[in-house]
Amino acid sequence: MTEMNEAHFEVISRNKAKSFEAKKTMTNMNDFHNNKAKVMLVDGDLLAYKITSSLEEPIDWGNDVWTLHSDLAKGKQLWKQSIAYYLGITSSKDVVVAFSDKVNFRKDLDKTYKSHRKGIRKPICYAPLRKWIESTHKCETFTALEGDDVLGLLATGKYKNNNVIVSGDKDMRTIPTWHCFIIDDSIEYVDEQKADYNFCTKY
């Protein structure tokens, strides 16, 4: 009989740890829905923009006077409903909302970065809705980074192997994790090989 020593027990412990990590990794739809403890990483920029855009209503006061009306209370309710809906279809437990920082390092490197968006205003309720979300939800904003950068760092770092990204940005397919796309609510797993392929063929 082989004598068990400390080295053997160390190997067994490492193998058990690896086995545990493997079980935690979600690689198919059954694993995905069976994991009720996963974290839902939400693209706050996109979802808040989508909601506040839908709130704006033009009002004709007569004599060629028009204004835009937006109901923030309705926006809060739509946000709550959206989060509850995506928690349900992704079988997630917790929510972390990612927002872009006001400063963007890419604009320091290239002044023309997204310059075509300069003339596009944000919905009038976007800023107050974001402020409310940040006061009522767990949110992450990293200095000089965009929201999708934050999502990628969280998905491959702090919440690796235990998350799903909720976004409508096709660039998210360069991040190896589970994804729920706001556009059609489809759920897709992107492994590292597919993520690398998507990154290399993006442009």
C-alpha positions in Angstrom: 0.0 0.0 0.0 1.3 3.5 -0.9 1.9 5.6 2.1 0.0 8.9 2.0 2.2 11.8 2.9 1.7 15.6 3.0 2.5 16.0 -0.7 -0.2 13.5 -1.7 -2.8 15.5 0.3 -1.6 18.7 -1.3 -2.2 17.2 -4.8 -5.6 15.9 -3.8 -6.6 19.4 -2.5 -5.4 21.1 -5.7 -7.4 18.6 -7.8 -10.5 19.1 -5.7 -10.2 22.8 -6.1 -9.8 22.5 -9.9 -12.8 20.2 -10.0 -14.8 22.7 -8.0 -13.8 25.5 -10.3 -14.8 23.4 -13.3 -18.2 22.8 -11.9 -18.7 26.5 -11.4 -17.9 27.2 -15.0 -21.1 27.5 -17.1 -20.6 26.1 -20.6 -24.1 25.1 -21.6 -27.6 26.4 -21.2 -28.5 24.0 -18.4 -25.5 25.1 -16.4 -26.4 28.7 -17.0 -30.0 28.4 -15.7 -29.1 26.1 -12.9 -26.6 28.7 -11.5 -29.0 30.9 -9.5 -26.1 32.8 -7.8 -24.7 34.4 -10.9 -24.2 38.2 -11.2 -26.0 40.2 -13.9 -23.7 42.9 -15.3 -25.9 45.6 -16.9 -24.9 48.1 -19.6 -26.2 51.1 -17.7 -25.4 53.6 -20.4 -27.4 51.7 -23.0 -30.4 50.7 -20.9 -30.8 54.1 -19.3 -30.6 55.8 -22.7 -33.2 53.4 -24.2 -35.6 54.0 -21.4 -35.2 57.8 -21.2 -35.5 58.1 -25.0 -38.9 56.4 -24.9 -40.1 58.8 -22.2 -39.8 62.0 -24.3 -43.1 63.4 -25.5 -43.5 66.6 -27.6 -46.1 69.1 -26.5 -47.6 71.7 -28.8 -48.5 74.8 -26.8 -49.7 76.7 -29.8 -48.3 79.8 -31.5 -45.4 77.6 -32.7 -44.2 76.8 -29.2 -43.1 73.2 -28.6 -41.5 71.6 -25.5 -40.4 68.1 -24.6 -42.0 66.4 -21.6 -40.4 63.5 -19.7 -41.8 61.7 -16.7 -38.9 60.6 -14.4 -41.2 58.6 -12.1 -42.2 56.5 -15.2 -38.5 56.1 -16.1 -37.8 54.7 -12.6 -40.6 52.3 -12.9 -39.5 51.1 -16.4 -36.0 50.6 -15.0 -37.2 48.5 -12.1 -39.3 46.4 -14.5 -36.5 46.0 -16.9 -34.1 44.8 -14.2 -36.7 42.4 -12.8 -37.3 41.1 -16.3 -33.7 40.4 -17.1 -33.0 38.9 -13.6 -35.8 36.5 -14.5 -34.7 35.4 -18.0 -31.0 35.2 -17.0 -31.7 33.3 -13.7 -29.4 35.8 -11.9 -29.3 36.7 -8.2 -27.4 40.1 -8.0 -27.1 43.1 -10.3 -24.2 45.4 -11.0 -24.7 48.3 -13.3 -21.8 49.7 -15.3 -21.6 53.3 -16.4 -19.1 55.3 -18.4 -16.9 57.9 -16.7 -17.3 61.5 -17.8 -13.7 61.5 -18.9 -12.7 59.2 -21.7 -9.0 58.3 -22.2 -9.6 57.6 -25.9 -10.5 61.2 -26.5 -7.1 62.2 -25.1 -5.5 59.9 -27.6 -7.7 60.9 -30.5 -9.7 64.1 -30.5 -11.9 62.8 -33.3 -13.0 59.8 -31.3 -16.9 59.6 -31.6 -16.8 63.2 -32.7 -19.9 62.5 -34.9 -21.9 62.2 -31.7 -21.1 65.7 -30.4 -24.3 67.1 -31.9 -26.5 64.4 -30.5 -28.1 65.3 -27.1 -28.9 62.8 -24.4 -32.6 62.5 -23.4 -33.6 65.2 -20.9 -34.2 62.6 -18.2 -31.0 60.6 -18.7 -28.9 62.5 -16.1 -31.5 62.4 -13.3 -32.3 58.7 -14.0 -28.6 57.8 -13.9 -28.2 59.7 -10.6 -31.2 57.8 -9.1 -29.8 54.4 -10.4 -26.4 55.2 -8.8 -28.1 56.0 -5.5 -30.3 52.8 -5.4 -28.2 50.1 -7.2 -24.7 48.7 -7.0 -22.9 50.6 -9.8 -19.3 50.6 -11.1 -17.6 53.4 -13.0 -13.8 53.3 -13.6 -11.8 56.4 -14.2 -11.5 57.4 -17.8 -13.2 54.2 -19.1 -16.4 53.6 -21.0 -19.2 51.4 -19.7 -18.3 48.5 -22.0 -14.7 48.6 -20.7 -16.1 48.3 -17.2 -18.3 45.3 -18.2 -15.3 43.5 -19.8 -13.1 44.0 -16.7 -15.8 42.9 -14.3 -16.8 39.8 -16.5 -13.2 38.6 -16.8 -12.0 39.7 -13.4 -14.1 40.0 -10.2 -17.1 38.0 -11.5 -15.3 35.6 -13.8 -17.2 32.4 -14.5 -20.2 33.6 -12.6 -21.8 36.4 -14.6 -23.9 37.3 -17.6 -23.6 40.6 -19.4 -26.9 42.4 -20.4 -26.2 44.8 -23.3 -27.1 45.5 -26.9 -23.6 46.4 -28.0 -22.3 43.9 -30.5 -18.7 44.6 -29.4 -19.5 42.8 -26.2 -19.1 39.6 -28.2 -15.3 40.1 -27.8 -15.7 39.3 -24.1 -15.6 35.6 -23.1 -18.7 35.1 -20.9 -22.4 34.7 -21.2 -24.4 37.4 -22.8 -28.0 38.5 -23.0 -28.7 40.9 -25.8 -31.2 43.7 -25.1 -32.2 43.9 -28.8 -33.9 40.5 -29.0 -33.3 39.0 -25.5 -31.2 36.2 -26.9 -28.8 34.4 -24.6 -25.4 33.3 -26.0 -22.2 31.9 -24.5 -19.0 33.3 -26.0 -15.9 31.2 -25.2 -12.4 32.5 -25.3 -11.7 31.2 -28.8 -14.9 32.9 -30.2 -14.2 36.1 -28.3 -10.7 36.3 -29.8 -12.1 35.6 -33.3 -14.7 38.3 -32.8 -12.0 40.8 -31.7 -9.7 40.0 -34.7 -12.6 40.3 -37.2 -14.3 43.3 -35.7 -12.8 45.9 -38.0 
